[in-house]
Amino acid sequence: MTQTVCIIGVGHFATYLVAGFESAGGTMALRLFSRTPQRAERVAARHPHAEVFETPQAAIDGASVVIVATRPADVETALAGLEFADDQVVVSVAAGVTLERLKRLIDGATAVRALPVACAAINKSPILMMPENATARAVLEQLGRVYVLATEDQFTAGTALVGAFYAMMFPLMDHLAVWTAAQGLDDDLARALVVETISGASAMAEHDRHLPFKDIWTSLAVPGGISERGMSEVEKAGGLAAWSGALDAVVGKLKGGH
Ligand SMILES: NC(=O)c1ccc[n+]([C@@H]2O[C@H](COP(=O)([O-])OP(=O)(O)OC[C@H]3O[C@@H](n4cnc5c(N)ncnc54)[C@H](OP(=O)(O)O)[C@@H]3O)[C@@H](O)[C@H]2O)c1
């Protein structure tokens, strides 16, 4: 069944979602509402199936799925006073907003948490979802592969990895590209080599999904070879621990710390 999807809060992130829905075929009607209508209108102008509404109630009425894409602190204000139908599914993509917090705002509608990331725009996002919901899944699967998590703590850890680490890959890639270019390679070549090396490793990890990562490493790192030499430097500098420390810090922030 073709869904009608409403998006409340059309800022930076919603543009990725709309782009992803369009590139997945654009069969869904998109009903947009945002605090600053001009932003929503700019998005709608680029997507033939998107329409902007003057009030949030007009936008959600008739939608089977309502995606809440305001910043976390704005979720209560954005949903205050709105009336939801019992058969609607409200999907919050606001980082850190718990299911209980969402449920309090949406009458008898069904609450779902989700976390796609920016590569939703090219239909390649890992998408966290909680709980399982077939209606939400049908919409979210257009943006990538859906993974259902069971608890808020799992969702928080997943948000650190899928949400924050996804973004943190880019400074890492930049660091590697800058280093490679500094060795005398052309900038574009350095960039391409970084991207293809990481995507090649990801593709191999996907292909050999039955193997633990450690076994793949062992098969690659010949004793005394260059990979082992490189990794020993990373470990000496606390490189791997820095990544898990960073994710711990993200979890702390998601749980209300700094
Ligand atoms: N950025 C990412 O890659 C990413 C990834 C995963 C999840 N998310 C989540 O996506 C959400 C949005 O992030 P963002 O980066 O897109 O922020 P953003 O650019 O500030 O967009 C939020 C939008 O919500 C609108 N808004 C605020 N209050 C509203 C209200 N009461 N009613 C209707 N619309 C309202 C804002 O309007 P104005 O234009 O007037 O400010 C703005 O356009 C966050 O909760 C974040 O956790 C983001």
Ligand as a Chemical Component Dictionary entry (heavy atoms), coordinates in Angstrom:
data_LIG
# 
_chem_comp.id                   LIG 
_chem_comp.type                 NON-POLYMER 
_chem_comp.pdbx_formal_charge   0 
_chem_comp.three_letter_code    LIG 
# 
loop_
_chem_comp_atom.comp_id 
_chem_comp_atom.atom_id 
_chem_comp_atom.alt_atom_id 
_chem_comp_atom.type_symbol 
_chem_comp_atom.charge 
_chem_comp_atom.model_Cartn_x 
_chem_comp_atom.model_Cartn_y 
_chem_comp_atom.model_Cartn_z 
_chem_comp_atom.pdbx_ordinal 
LIG N1  N1  N 0  21.748 15.893 11.175 1  
LIG C1  C1  C 0  21.835 14.556 11.126 2  
LIG O1  O1  O 0  22.633 13.956 10.378 3  
LIG C2  C2  C 0  20.888 13.724 11.978 4  
LIG C3  C3  C 0  21.007 12.325 11.999 5  
LIG C4  C4  C 0  20.072 11.586 12.733 6  
LIG C5  C5  C 0  19.072 12.239 13.444 7  
LIG N2  N2  N 1  19.014 13.596 13.424 8  
LIG C6  C6  C 0  17.971 14.256 14.190 9  
LIG O2  O2  O 0  17.224 15.076 13.320 10 
LIG C7  C7  C 0  16.672 16.138 14.080 11 
LIG C8  C8  C 0  16.795 17.421 13.293 12 
LIG O3  O3  O 0  18.167 17.757 13.155 13 
LIG P1  P1  P 0  18.600 18.860 12.091 14 
LIG O4  O4  O 0  20.073 18.794 12.014 15 
LIG O5  O5  O -1 17.792 18.722 10.859 16 
LIG O6  O6  O 0  18.148 20.214 12.852 17 
LIG P2  P2  P 0  17.605 21.543 12.169 18 
LIG O7  O7  O 0  18.312 21.810 10.887 19 
LIG O8  O8  O 0  17.604 22.596 13.220 20 
LIG O9  O9  O 0  16.106 21.192 11.778 21 
LIG C9  C9  C 0  15.069 21.134 12.700 22 
LIG C10 C10 C 0  13.860 21.780 12.056 23 
LIG O10 O10 O 0  12.765 21.685 12.970 24 
LIG C11 C11 C 0  12.043 22.900 12.877 25 
LIG N3  N3  N 0  11.257 23.133 14.081 26 
LIG C12 C12 C 0  11.680 23.551 15.297 27 
LIG N4  N4  N 0  10.636 23.686 16.138 28 
LIG C13 C13 C 0  9.536  23.344 15.422 29 
LIG C14 C14 C 0  8.162  23.297 15.729 30 
LIG N5  N5  N 0  7.697  23.635 16.936 31 
LIG N6  N6  N 0  7.306  22.909 14.761 32 
LIG C15 C15 C 0  7.764  22.580 13.534 33 
LIG N7  N7  N 0  9.046  22.620 13.170 34 
LIG C16 C16 C 0  9.931  23.002 14.123 35 
LIG C17 C17 C 0  13.124 23.943 12.735 36 
LIG O11 O11 O 0  12.569 25.145 12.251 37 
LIG P3  P3  P 0  13.449 26.467 12.005 38 
LIG O12 O12 O 0  13.890 26.365 10.588 39 
LIG O13 O13 O 0  12.506 27.578 12.262 40 
LIG O14 O14 O 0  14.608 26.427 12.987 41 
LIG C18 C18 C 0  14.076 23.265 11.764 42 
LIG O15 O15 O 0  13.728 23.517 10.426 43 
LIG C19 C19 C 0  17.403 16.176 15.416 44 
LIG O16 O16 O 0  16.519 15.765 16.442 45 
LIG C20 C20 C 0  18.525 15.192 15.257 46 
LIG O17 O17 O 0  18.775 14.477 16.447 47 
LIG C21 C21 C 0  19.891 14.346 12.710 48 
# 
loop_
_chem_comp_bond.comp_id 
_chem_comp_bond.atom_id_1 
_chem_comp_bond.atom_id_2 
_chem_comp_bond.value_order 
_chem_comp_bond.pdbx_ordinal 
LIG N1  C1  SING 1  
LIG C1  O1  DOUB 2  
LIG C1  C2  SING 3  
LIG C2  C3  SING 4  
LIG C2  C21 DOUB 5  
LIG C3  C4  DOUB 6  
LIG C4  C5  SING 7  
LIG C5  N2  DOUB 8  
LIG N2  C6  SING 9  
LIG N2  C21 SING 10 
LIG C6  O2  SING 11 
LIG C6  C20 SING 12 
LIG O2  C7  SING 13 
LIG C7  C8  SING 14 
LIG C7  C19 SING 15 
LIG C8  O3  SING 16 
LIG O3  P1  SING 17 
LIG P1  O4  DOUB 18 
LIG P1  O5  SING 19 
LIG P1  O6  SING 20 
LIG O6  P2  SING 21 
LIG P2  O7  DOUB 22 
LIG P2  O8  SING 23 
LIG P2  O9  SING 24 
LIG O9  C9  SING 25 
LIG C9  C10 SING 26 
LIG C10 O10 SING 27 
LIG C10 C18 SING 28 
LIG O10 C11 SING 29 
LIG C11 N3  SING 30 
LIG C11 C17 SING 31 
LIG N3  C12 SING 32 
LIG N3  C16 SING 33 
LIG C12 N4  DOUB 34 
LIG N4  C13 SING 35 
LIG C13 C14 SING 36 
LIG C13 C16 DOUB 37 
LIG C14 N5  SING 38 
LIG C14 N6  DOUB 39 
LIG N6  C15 SING 40 
LIG C15 N7  DOUB 41 
LIG N7  C16 SING 42 
LIG C17 O11 SING 43 
LIG C17 C18 SING 44 
LIG O11 P3  SING 45 
LIG P3  O12 DOUB 46 
LIG P3  O13 SING 47 
LIG P3  O14 SING 48 
LIG C18 O15 SING 49 
LIG C19 O16 SING 50 
LIG C19 C20 SING 51 
LIG C20 O17 SING 52 
# 
